[in-house]
Every structure is written in C-alpha cells, then in structure tokens.
C-alpha cells in the first residue's frame, strides 16, 4: 500500500464536481494543425499472419508508419466466423503490451492493437521504454513532446485501419486504459472518424492538480522533473491535458474512473469525465491500478457494459 491516501480525501460527489482547467487560447488550433498534417500521411499499413491459433480470430502482426517516419508495430485480430462490420483500436497502459486481448465483447469487429512509439513492439532509440523516462521525452519542447507523437500514432492507426478495412468507415471505436486512455482523450476531439470511445482510469487529466498530489508512476517522474527544472513544465503540459481536450469531445464516451488509485490520481480521472461535453457514461471502480476484493466482479460488469456501448457503434 502507498504511504498516502490514494483517494486523496475525495468523495464521489466531490470528484464529480471537479472542473477541468481552461485551455490555452491556441489549444484547438495546435491540435487541429497536427491532425491535418497526420491525416495527409500514407501509413503504409501491412498485416502478416503471426501463426497464433485461435478459434475465433485470425491473428496478425500489424505494421504501419506514423509521423516522424516512426515504425509502429502491434497486432490485429480479424474475426473468422463473422463479417467485419466495425473497427476498434485498443490502446495500452504505460506497462506496454505483450499481445492482443481476446476477451473484448465487440461483435463483428476487427481489432487493432498498436504499440505507441517507444513502447513494447514500437521501441526505438533514444526513447526509453521506462515510463518514468518515456513521459519526460522532449517535455521541454511543446511541439516535440512524446505524448503528441503518441496521439499521432493513434490517428495513423485509424488511417491504417480504414485502408485495410474500408467497409468500417463510420463505425470506428477506441478503447484505452490508463496511458492509452489519456492518449485517446487527447486524440479524439480532432478525429471525427472515431465515433465512440472508452477511457479506463485515464491518465494526463488536470495537470495543475495532478502535479500537486502524491502518486506513483509516471506522474511522480513529472513532479520530480518540475521540481528540478524551476517549475516550467506546465508550459508544455497545458497542451497535453486530457481534461482540457475532453471539453472538445462530442462523440459518445464511456469512462471507468476509480475512487482510489495510487498511480493515476482519481481527481484527474474524474476531471476528464466531468469535462466531456457530449453523450457520456460513467462506471465507478473502487480502485484503479490495484487488486481489491471486488475487482473481478467489477471488471465483468464493466465488460458487459462495454459490450452494450460498442454494440451501438
């Protein structure tokens, strides 16, 4: 257990009243211009059978090219016994990804599991795959910060998906957990091709508050960096705040947010949910990034809810 209160003293009612930070004046134009440039790129997507036997899916290795000529790798699952009617991209946490998830309850869906730049299958020098260093990569350069590249990796994943399976256009979804949830919230407002999304204990919400709360994980690394570099980190992070970005999301979004979490502080998670301006649904978890008595029961209930949510994709 951590040596601090991972609920930070917030009740559910208090969490639901947290307001997100205000955006910089050029927040929308900053991201819209990046999206415009990313959308113009050819992802040069490829699938190659990876030889993993599964009764329901053809399992493939996924390759595509993102911005900065970054080679992104991952996996794809193609249904064997159902027509492909929708496409879903699945983001990972800061622990990376060692393979695809076979349990997602989304029928008739091709699933892409890209590894964001610098992590797991998309490792590349000089980016560290250690979250404590990855989260600091180019943090002093607003236009080059690593999180922006990861957002572009998601946009190019959508481009690759639509090039491989053009029939899913208009029926593209996204699921992201922790790191991947925050990246999804940053990416989704500008990409109308993503029609609904789920963010599970999403990170990068409400940086001004997040930097003040004791925590483990990547947020602690950013706090240490801020302390050692004269506190200027928010000059970059205010453009990479998932709660600020959530103000601009209009497509339906489903959020699983935790009442206690030692890695991604709950006030940041709820700040993202509270900021959502369109149709939204909330699933409250007892804990995030931890084992607890009702974890399996809550995860099963969440999976069932996601089946219904993405069934409308």
C-alpha positions as CSV (number, residue, x, y, z in Angstrom):
1,X,0.0,0.0,0.0
2,X,1.2,3.5,-0.6
3,X,2.2,5.8,2.3
4,X,-0.5,8.3,1.1
5,X,-4.3,8.2,0.8
6,X,-5.0,7.1,-2.8
7,X,-8.5,8.6,-2.6
8,X,-6.9,12.0,-1.6
9,X,-9.9,12.5,0.7
10,X,-12.4,13.0,-2.2
11,X,-15.9,11.5,-2.0
12,X,-17.7,10.6,-5.2
13,X,-19.8,13.7,-5.0
14,X,-16.7,15.9,-4.7
15,X,-15.0,14.1,-7.6
16,X,-18.0,14.8,-9.8
17,X,-17.7,18.5,-9.1
18,X,-14.0,18.9,-10.2
19,X,-13.8,21.3,-13.1
20,X,-11.1,20.9,-15.7
21,X,-8.5,23.6,-16.4
22,X,-9.2,26.2,-19.0
23,X,-7.5,25.7,-22.4
24,X,-4.8,27.9,-23.8
25,X,-6.1,30.3,-26.4
26,X,-4.4,28.2,-29.2
27,X,-5.2,24.8,-27.8
28,X,-7.6,23.8,-30.6
29,X,-5.5,25.2,-33.4
30,X,-2.4,23.5,-32.0
31,X,-4.1,20.1,-32.3
32,X,-6.1,20.7,-35.4
33,X,-2.9,21.6,-37.3
34,X,-1.2,18.4,-36.1
35,X,-4.2,16.3,-37.1
36,X,-4.3,17.9,-40.6
37,X,-0.6,17.0,-41.1
38,X,-1.1,13.5,-39.8
39,X,-4.2,12.9,-42.0
40,X,-2.2,13.7,-45.1
41,X,0.3,10.8,-44.5
42,X,0.2,7.4,-46.1
43,X,0.6,4.9,-43.2
44,X,1.9,2.1,-45.5
45,X,-0.1,-0.4,-43.4
46,X,0.7,-4.1,-43.6
47,X,-0.7,-7.3,-41.9
48,X,1.2,-10.5,-41.7
49,X,-0.2,-13.7,-40.1
50,X,1.6,-14.3,-36.9
51,X,0.7,-18.0,-36.5
52,X,-1.1,-17.9,-33.2
53,X,-4.0,-20.3,-33.4
54,X,-7.4,-19.1,-32.1
55,X,-10.9,-20.5,-32.7
56,X,-12.5,-17.1,-33.3
57,X,-9.8,-14.8,-34.8
58,X,-7.1,-14.7,-37.4
59,X,-4.2,-13.2,-35.5
60,X,-1.8,-10.9,-37.5
61,X,1.2,-8.8,-36.9
62,X,0.4,-5.1,-37.6
63,X,2.8,-2.6,-39.2
64,X,2.3,1.0,-40.2
65,X,4.2,4.2,-40.5
66,X,3.4,7.2,-38.2
67,X,4.7,10.7,-38.2
68,X,8.4,11.4,-38.0
69,X,8.8,8.2,-40.1
70,X,8.2,6.2,-36.9
71,X,7.5,2.5,-37.5
72,X,4.6,1.3,-35.3
73,X,4.1,-2.3,-34.7
74,X,1.4,-4.3,-32.9
75,X,-1.3,-6.9,-33.6
76,X,-4.6,-7.3,-35.4
77,X,-7.5,-9.7,-34.7
78,X,-9.8,-10.4,-37.6
79,X,-13.0,-12.4,-36.9
80,X,-13.1,-15.8,-38.6
81,X,-16.8,-16.5,-38.4
82,X,-18.4,-13.1,-38.6
83,X,-18.4,-10.4,-41.3
84,X,-16.3,-7.4,-40.4
85,X,-18.7,-4.5,-39.8
86,X,-16.8,-2.3,-37.3
87,X,-13.2,-1.5,-36.4
88,X,-11.8,-0.9,-32.9
89,X,-8.4,0.4,-31.9
90,X,-7.2,-0.6,-28.5
91,X,-4.6,1.4,-26.6
92,X,-2.4,0.1,-23.8
93,X,-1.2,1.3,-20.4
94,X,2.3,2.5,-19.6
95,X,3.3,-1.1,-19.0
96,X,3.1,-1.6,-22.7
97,X,1.5,-4.6,-24.4
98,X,2.7,-8.2,-24.9
99,X,-0.1,-9.3,-27.2
100,X,-3.7,-8.7,-28.2
101,X,-6.8,-9.0,-25.9
102,X,-9.1,-11.8,-26.9
103,X,-11.9,-11.1,-24.4
104,X,-13.4,-7.8,-25.7
105,X,-17.1,-8.2,-26.3
106,X,-17.5,-6.3,-29.6
107,X,-19.1,-8.5,-32.3
108,X,-18.2,-8.3,-35.9
109,X,-15.2,-6.1,-35.1
110,X,-11.7,-6.2,-36.4
111,X,-9.4,-5.1,-33.5
112,X,-6.1,-3.3,-33.9
113,X,-3.6,-3.2,-31.0
114,X,-0.8,-0.8,-31.9
115,X,2.1,-0.1,-29.5
116,X,2.6,3.6,-29.1
117,X,6.0,4.9,-30.1
118,X,8.9,4.0,-27.8
119,X,7.0,1.2,-26.1
120,X,6.8,-2.6,-26.5
121,X,6.9,-3.5,-30.2
122,X,7.5,0.1,-31.2
123,X,10.7,0.6,-29.2
124,X,13.2,2.9,-30.8
125,X,16.4,4.5,-29.5
126,X,16.8,7.1,-28.0
127,X,13.3,6.9,-26.4
128,X,13.2,4.9,-23.2
129,X,10.5,2.3,-22.6
130,X,10.7,3.0,-18.9
131,X,7.5,5.1,-18.1
132,X,9.5,7.3,-15.8
133,X,11.7,8.4,-18.7
134,X,9.3,8.0,-21.6
135,X,6.9,10.5,-20.1
136,X,9.8,13.1,-19.9
137,X,11.0,12.6,-23.5
138,X,11.2,16.1,-25.1
139,X,8.9,17.5,-22.3
140,X,10.8,20.8,-22.7
141,X,9.7,21.1,-26.3
142,X,6.0,21.8,-26.7
143,X,5.9,20.7,-30.4
144,X,8.0,17.6,-29.9
145,X,6.8,16.2,-26.6
146,X,6.4,12.4,-26.8
147,X,2.7,12.4,-25.9
148,X,2.0,14.4,-29.1
149,X,3.7,11.7,-31.2
150,X,1.6,9.0,-29.4
151,X,-1.6,10.9,-30.3
152,X,-0.4,10.9,-33.9
153,X,0.2,7.2,-33.7
154,X,-3.4,6.7,-32.8
155,X,-4.6,8.9,-35.7
156,X,-2.4,7.0,-38.1
157,X,-3.8,3.7,-36.6
158,X,-7.2,4.9,-37.7
159,X,-5.8,5.7,-41.2
160,X,-4.3,2.2,-41.4
161,X,-7.5,0.6,-40.2
162,X,-9.6,2.3,-42.9
163,X,-7.0,1.5,-45.6
164,X,-7.1,-2.2,-44.6
165,X,-10.9,-2.4,-44.0
166,X,-12.6,0.4,-45.8
167,X,-16.0,-1.0,-45.0
168,X,-15.7,0.0,-41.3
169,X,-15.7,3.7,-42.2
170,X,-18.2,5.4,-39.9
171,X,-18.0,2.6,-37.4
172,X,-14.6,3.1,-35.8
173,X,-14.2,3.0,-32.0
174,X,-11.4,3.3,-29.5
175,X,-10.6,1.7,-26.1
176,X,-7.7,2.9,-24.0
177,X,-6.6,2.2,-20.4
178,X,-4.5,4.5,-18.2
179,X,-1.8,5.9,-20.5
180,X,-3.9,4.8,-23.5
181,X,-7.0,6.4,-22.0
182,X,-5.3,9.7,-21.7
183,X,-3.9,9.5,-25.3
184,X,-7.4,8.7,-26.5
185,X,-8.9,11.7,-24.9
186,X,-6.2,13.9,-26.4
187,X,-6.7,12.4,-29.9
188,X,-10.5,12.0,-30.1
189,X,-11.7,15.6,-30.3
190,X,-9.9,16.3,-33.6
191,X,-10.6,13.0,-35.3
192,X,-14.2,12.6,-36.4
193,X,-13.5,9.2,-37.7
194,X,-13.6,7.8,-34.2
195,X,-17.3,7.5,-33.4
196,X,-17.2,6.4,-29.8
197,X,-14.6,5.6,-27.1
198,X,-14.0,4.1,-23.7
199,X,-11.3,5.5,-21.4
200,X,-10.4,3.3,-18.4
201,X,-8.7,5.1,-15.4
202,X,-7.4,7.6,-18.0
203,X,-4.2,9.5,-17.3
204,X,-3.0,13.0,-18.1
205,X,-6.1,14.8,-16.7
206,X,-5.9,18.1,-14.9
207,X,-2.1,18.5,-14.8
208,X,-2.1,21.5,-12.4
209,X,-3.9,19.4,-9.8
210,X,-2.1,16.2,-10.8
211,X,1.3,17.7,-10.1
212,X,0.3,18.6,-6.6
213,X,-0.9,15.1,-5.5
214,X,1.5,12.4,-4.1
215,X,1.5,9.5,-6.5
216,X,3.4,6.6,-8.0
217,X,4.2,6.0,-11.7
218,X,4.8,8.5,-14.5
219,X,3.2,11.4,-12.6
220,X,5.8,11.2,-9.9
221,X,8.5,11.4,-12.6
222,X,7.0,14.6,-13.9
223,X,6.7,16.0,-10.4
224,X,10.4,15.4,-9.9
225,X,11.2,17.0,-13.2
226,X,9.2,20.0,-12.3
227,X,11.0,20.4,-9.0
228,X,14.4,20.1,-10.6
229,X,13.7,22.4,-13.6
230,X,12.2,25.6,-12.0
231,X,8.6,24.6,-12.3
232,X,8.2,25.4,-16.0
233,X,6.7,22.0,-17.0
234,X,3.2,23.3,-17.3
235,X,4.2,25.5,-20.3
236,X,4.2,22.2,-22.2
237,X,1.7,20.1,-20.3
238,X,-1.2,22.6,-20.6
239,X,-1.3,21.5,-24.3
240,X,-1.3,17.8,-23.3
241,X,-4.1,17.9,-20.7
242,X,-6.6,15.2,-21.3
243,X,-9.3,17.0,-19.3
244,X,-8.8,20.1,-21.4
245,X,-9.1,18.1,-24.5
246,X,-12.2,16.3,-23.3
247,X,-14.0,19.7,-23.4
248,X,-13.9,19.3,-27.2
249,X,-15.1,15.7,-27.5
250,X,-18.6,15.5,-28.9
251,X,-18.8,11.8,-29.8
252,X,-20.2,9.4,-27.1
253,X,-17.6,8.4,-24.5
254,X,-17.6,5.9,-21.7
255,X,-15.3,6.4,-18.7
256,X,-14.3,3.9,-16.0
257,X,-12.9,6.1,-13.2
258,X,-11.7,4.9,-9.8
259,X,-12.4,6.2,-6.3
260,X,-8.9,5.3,-5.2
261,X,-5.8,4.9,-7.3
262,X,-2.1,5.3,-6.3
263,X,-0.8,5.6,-9.9
264,X,-3.4,7.9,-11.7
265,X,-5.0,10.2,-9.1
266,X,-8.8,9.9,-9.2
267,X,-9.3,13.7,-9.4
268,X,-7.5,13.7,-12.7
269,X,-9.7,10.8,-14.0
270,X,-12.9,12.5,-13.0
271,X,-11.8,15.8,-14.4
272,X,-11.7,14.1,-17.8
273,X,-15.2,12.7,-17.3
274,X,-16.6,15.9,-16.0
275,X,-15.2,17.9,-19.0
276,X,-16.9,15.7,-21.6
277,X,-19.5,17.8,-23.4
278,X,-21.3,15.2,-25.4
279,X,-23.1,11.9,-24.5
280,X,-21.2,10.2,-21.7
281,X,-21.4,7.3,-19.3
282,X,-19.6,6.6,-16.1
283,X,-18.6,3.3,-14.5
284,X,-17.2,3.8,-11.0
285,X,-14.4,1.5,-9.9
286,X,-13.4,1.0,-6.2
287,X,-9.8,1.1,-7.2
288,X,-7.5,1.6,-10.1
289,X,-4.0,0.1,-10.7
290,X,-4.5,-2.2,-7.7
291,X,-6.0,-5.6,-6.6
292,X,-9.1,-5.4,-4.4
293,X,-11.8,-7.9,-3.3
294,X,-14.5,-6.9,-5.8
295,X,-12.1,-6.4,-8.8
296,X,-13.2,-9.5,-10.8
297,X,-16.9,-8.7,-10.3
298,X,-16.4,-5.0,-11.3
299,X,-14.4,-6.0,-14.3
300,X,-17.0,-8.4,-15.5
301,X,-19.8,-5.8,-15.1
302,X,-17.6,-3.3,-17.0
303,X,-17.1,-5.7,-19.8
304,X,-20.8,-6.3,-20.1
305,X,-21.5,-2.6,-20.2
306,X,-18.9,-2.1,-22.9
307,X,-20.5,-4.8,-25.0
308,X,-23.7,-2.8,-25.0
309,X,-21.9,0.6,-25.5
310,X,-19.9,-0.6,-28.5
311,X,-22.8,-2.6,-29.8
312,X,-24.2,0.7,-31.0
313,X,-21.0,1.6,-32.9
